[in-house]
Amino acid sequence: MKKFLLGILVMLAMASAGWAAPVPADDVVGQKVEAYFGDVFGKLKLAADRQPDYLTFRDAMKPVVAGVPGIFGGSFIDSNWVIRQVLFPSHFLARGFDLKGVKELKYFQAKLKEAPGPQLSEPAHGNIAQPRLIAMRYPVIKDGKVIGLVSMMVRTQAFLKAVGLDQAKAYKIICLGKEAEAQGVLGNHYKEFKLLLPATEWIIQYKM
């Protein structure tokens, strides 16, 4: 019950801040997507509010790991976009990796300077070594300054299952105007809703 209420409160805050466009009450998938990200970003906020550094990151993320299915990994990213700690020890090779050279993150790096807030990346396509993933980040702020980000990656299939899109005949996820994930043929009759965050715009189109 506490987790449910936290998700609702976060989504209400997101809506009042203009982060999320209203989803009709009869749009079950849209409502589930809002609730999903409200819950996950609520948990990331709690971790970020503890103002962790690379030494305390894993401890701060324990409630997140326990409450979100399909977590692939996560990291503590410093203010210079360098990975300083990883959520799971098996991903130790990622420590020290400089994300400033990742072109897909240039937009988010600029946004973090302009207006620090939650970040939701487009679904990554994946490869042999890594599954399809969705990355979420939340800024850690201390004394009015961003000192880092808590980040986690969730398997795309786990997200699709959680919101019911795994049962859709067709769907399409558009991130910042670019198609990021699609399955099936939508045709001319489908539902659509928009999810807004300070650094992201997702449009999801689907047909059940």
N, C-alpha and C positions, 0 to 999 in steps of 0.2 A: 504493500500500500504506500509506503514512504517513497519508493522509487517511482511509482505511478504519479503521485502528487508532485514530486520533483520535476518529472517530465512535463506535466501540465503547466506548472508555474514557469518553467523555462520557455515553453512555447508561447504562453501568454506574454511574457516579456519580449520575446522575439517579435510577436505580432504587433505589440504596442510600439516597438522601436522601428517598425517598417521592415523587419527582416523577412517576414513570411506573408505572402499573399493569402487572403482568406480562401480556404478550401470548402466547397459546399458540404453540408452535413451528410448528403447521400453519396458522396465520393469516398467510399470505404478505403480504397488504396491511398488516396490523397491524405486522408486523416491518419492512416497508419504511418505514412512517410513523415508527416509532421511530428507525430508522437515519437517515432524512432529517433529522429535527429534531436528533438527536444530532450529525450532521455540521455542520449550519448553525449551531447554537448553539455548537458547538466552535470554529468559525471566528470567530464574533462575540466569543467569550470571548478568543481570541488578540488580536483587535483592541482590545478593552476593556482587556486587561492591559497594553497599551502606554501606557495613560493618555493618550489623545489629547485635544487641545483642537480648537477650530475651525480652527486653522492646520495641524494634523498629521492631521486626521481622514481625508482622502482617501488619504494615504500608508498609514495604518494599515489601511484597508479594502481595499487592493489584493489581498491573498490571498483575501479573501471574494469579491470581484468575479470573480476568476479561477476560483473553484471552485464557484460556485453558478449553475446555469442559470436563465434567466427573471427576472433582477434588473431591476426597473423603476426603482428609485432608492433613495436612502437619505439619512440626515441625522445630523448631530451635534446633539443636543438638550441644552441646558444644564440645570442643576438646577432652574431655574424653568419648565421645559417650553417654552422658546423655541427655535426652530430657528436655530442659529447658522451652520451650514454644510450644504451639500448634496453628495451624492456625485457627481452629474453636473452640470456647469456649466449645462446647458440648463434646469435646475430652479431657477435663481437667484431666481426670484420668491418661492420659499418661505422664503428667508432672512428672519429677523425675525418669522416668523409665531408667534403665541402659542397654544400648544396647550391652555392651561388652559381655554379656552372651548369645547373640543370635548367634548360630553357623553359620547361613546363612550369617552373616555379618563379620565373622572373616577375610575372604579374602579381603573385602573392607576396613576393618580397617587397615590391613597391607599395602594395596595399598595407602591409604591416607598418610601414613608415608613415603613411598618410592617416590611417585610422585603424589602430590595432583592434582586432576582433576575431571571432571564430572563423576558421577557414575550412572549406570543403572542396577538395580537389575532384576533378573528373575521374570516373572509373578508369583505372589503368587496364590495358588489354592483356597484360601478363605474357609469360613465355614459359619455356621448359623449366626454368629454375624458380619461377615465381608465379603464383596464381593471379587471377584477376582481383584487383584490390581497390578499395576506396580509402583515401587518406583524409584524416581530420586532424586539425591542429587548433590549439588554444593558447593565446599569449599569457606568459607569466609576467606580471607587472609588479614592480617594487619601487616605492617612492616616486611613482608617476612615470617610470621608465620601463620599457620592455627589456627584460633580462634573459628571455628565452621563450621557447614554446614547448608545451607537452604535445606529443604527436602519437597517433596510433593508426594502424591500418587494419581494416576489416575485409574479410573475403567478400567479394561482390555477391557471390551466391548466397551467403548468409544474410546479407541485406535484402536481396530479392525475396528470399523465403520469409523473412520477418514481416515484410510489408505486403506480401501476396502477389508480387509481380512474377514470381516463378510459375504461377498458374495462368498467366496471361497468354492469350493466343499470339499477341504481338506487343512489343513495347519499344520505346526509344527514350534515351536519356540525353538531353542536350545541355552541355555545360558552357556558359559564356558564348552561346551562339554556335557552338561546334558539337556535332554528333559524337558522343563518347561511347555509347553502348546501345546496341539495338538487337532485336530478335523478332523474326516473323515479318509479316506485311501488314501495316496498319490500315491501308485503304483510306476511304473518305470519312468513315464514322469511327471516331475514337474519343476518349476523354483526355483532357489535358489540364495540368495544373503547374503552377510555378512556385519554387521554393527560393526565397531570397535570404542571403546572408550579407553582412557588410562587404565581404570579399568574393562573393560567389552568386551566380544565378544558375539554378537548375530548372529546366523545363522537362517534365515527364509526360509523355504521351503513351497511352496504352489502350488495348482492347481485350476484354475478358472473353 
